[in-house]
Amino acid sequence: MEDYPEELRTPPLSLVSIVGCPELHPAISAALSSRQPPMNLLALPDFSKASILARTAKARDPLAPPQAPAGILKKDWLLKHRTRVPAAVAAMFRADQVSGDPAQWLQACSDLENLKSVIQGRNTKLVVILVQSQAGDELSEDVTVALRKRAEIDSKHLVVLVERDEMEWTKSLNKLTTVFAELCTTYYKDEGRRVKARIEKRNFSSVELSIRYCFKVAVYAEFRRDWPEALKFYEEGIRVLREMIGTSTRLPPTQRLVEVKAVAEQFHFKISTILLHGGKVVGAITWFRKHIRSYERVVGSPEVAFLHWEWFSRQFLVFGELIETTSTTVPDTLSPRFGTADNALTEWEFQPAYYYQLAANYLREKRYALEFSSSSVSLTKGVNGLPESVMPSVYVGQYVRLFEQGDTVAVLPLSDTEYTSYALSEAERFQDSYEIIALFRKAYESFRSLGATRMASACSGGMAIEYYAAGDFSNAKQLFDGVAGLYRQEGWATLLWENLGYLRECARKLKSLKDFISYSLEMAALPLFSGSGQGNSENKRKNGPAGSPTISSRELIQQEVINILEGKHASENTDDEFDLHLMEESTHLDIDQISPLRIVFLASVAFHDQSVKPDSPMLVSVSLQSHLPCPVMIDKLEVQFNQSDCNFVIVSAQEDCSASNSHVHDGAVQTPLTLFTDKWMRLTHEVKPEWKAGMFGGEGNNK
Amino acid sequence: MASTACFVIVSKNDIPIYEAEVGSAPKREDQAYQHQFILHAALDVVQDLAWATNTMFLKSVDRFDDLVVSVYVTAGHTRFMLLHDSRSEDGIKSFFQEVHELYIKIFLNPLYLPGSRITSSHFDTKVRALARKYL
């Protein structure tokens, strides 16, 4: 919203102008500003400056056919009427200037005539102000009557200010401001009525003029604080604007869309501001939804889709900011029964954070579209080149090219190809990822303060994805870890899968082998719903690096981990992401009661007897279960007790044990050690009394 | 008939126990993540809204793009969540009510552990049939 010009962001204030007697302008300006609503003053110190109020001459040939307008809204029209075109002008004279010697009287008459000729052609109202030093100094009736006739104004529009009498000064100043207010209302009403007459009589040659007239009538209504009328014509203008997308042929297609959306943005901003400041939150949200629905599918050609998403994102951002700044109170009855029966409003739609997170999502769409546009246009960049000296036009949403030839400066229209190149080069200058992160962070903090942990988590995930896209893997990993914690706790396996996919890639990029293996094993063992079938490759960019959670994906992940652990990957490719030094050491993973890897491996140890007696055999059962999709071959299994003497080893029977047989302790047992998915493998080991007695009966052995 | 819809049953511990992509659109696996993402985030609103009203059917509790979230909360605080585009409320309500009856039958099974996943293929077939009928 800060990018919008000042005259658009604030409601228009009546503008009046005062010419002459500059020493009194500050006091009058303060009085005008303190009125409700306030008025703006355009102060001109002397009459020679009055030419600034003159209308710029438009050389209109009466015989020429009506020329088609070159645009919809002129960029400076609103600013002009707020800063340069006053509704009323006051000619200010001191009493001695009009009641002194004839030369001064003639000078005053000449100044007045000049002022009248300057505002000729406009409907600007004229006021004459006479300044007296004392209340007792009575101006002669002849002078005031002559002055009024010369100015052609009503008697009540000649105001006498008494300078040195405090009470009289205040009273006369109030009268002056009241006269100004009345004249301004009349001016803006007359101007609005004049333009409205053209709308009602269909007195325009093109649809562009129709929209422009709606805008003017609405602005004049805003000047008068006639909000219902302003709203009515803004809505009418935006309706006509929407229809001209398919009909107008003035501009090439891409630039036509850009112009229409820029104008629609201004109209809707005005509508939202009026509704929200009027306390009509439900109406504003309903209108916003209508606005979004009108344009969400008007994307344009793929090369310039990024312009659409940038515009789309800004609609949400600006609307969220408007809701935030108007400090609206959500209605007490929190019922989803707002709006029409078919389109009930949700509770989130009253929160600015809702719009910030959607703005972030759509800005990400812009980044996707921009990547697509850059890759496609770069092939032909050498041919087209960039048009030079492109600048915004005097019309809203239009761009032109400056062309210099000697002393002549011409303005040439752009072709769509030229405009696309320009827009692309402009867009590539910005780093969208950090803007997206800022939007998500704003929404995240708001949702967290509202106690909405899942929405906050969704925004946190959005931040993480953007950090990932920008190559900041450390920040991304930290955020993904937090989000994964919530999904683990609540058991949303599909969302956890996506999250772990990113975490795995972050660990790979950060060369964290242990984390990579942990995340990979957790992914491979995730319990997924049986509905998961074979994923297709469409919309690959929508998914994270994990892809679809299919059985084959999980098998691939498990195989990758096994290859890394066995060192095959390192031998095949010496440029592997992981440090080769790490391969030399064994990887140690702890799986305890709170480890997320409990879903990967489960181990259970049970004694068959309640007590252990000397010289009796003891049976111990070790049960293992794996949730990995592929069978797991175990080479060796060590069972460790607090007393290390009790430890024993189980070696896989499939291994060639002839060489190691001579070293195996008597207690070693050979048995197949292959874990199948989701099946318990029970191993029963008997501790023989001879061996056990031998260990504990040291003295006996000595005998 | 809906172009896209996702149906999830969430237990009182906020853990999803049943999930189905329903609707006439061709099945797209990559959409499942996005749909569940929206439904998971919508739980925040349901959490507050369920105690503010005495009706079981909460329509349009959340929206994202053109997709709307409607929720049905049972007496045991199990939540049926449906992600859909704009359509008739009556069909959605009837769908919820009939799924509720199916869910009660699952719940009455003494071998079913409350809060655990519903893995019955019979239940799955019935739910998809109801989706085709009402949605």
Interface residues (C-beta under 8 A of the other chain):
Chain A: E296 L334 S335 P336 D342 N343 A344 L345 T346 E347 W348 E349 L358 F447 G451 A452 T453 R454 M455 S457 A458 Y487 E490 G491 W492 A493 T494 L495 W497 E498 F529 S530 G531 S532 G533 Q534 G535 N536 E538 N539 K540 K542 N543 S548 T550
Chain B: N13 D14 I15 P16 E19 A20 E21 K27 R28 E29 D30 A32 Y33 Q34 Q36 F37 H40 A41 A42 L43 D44 V45 D48 L49 A52 T53 L58 K59 S60 V61 D62 R63 F64 D65 S86 R117 T119
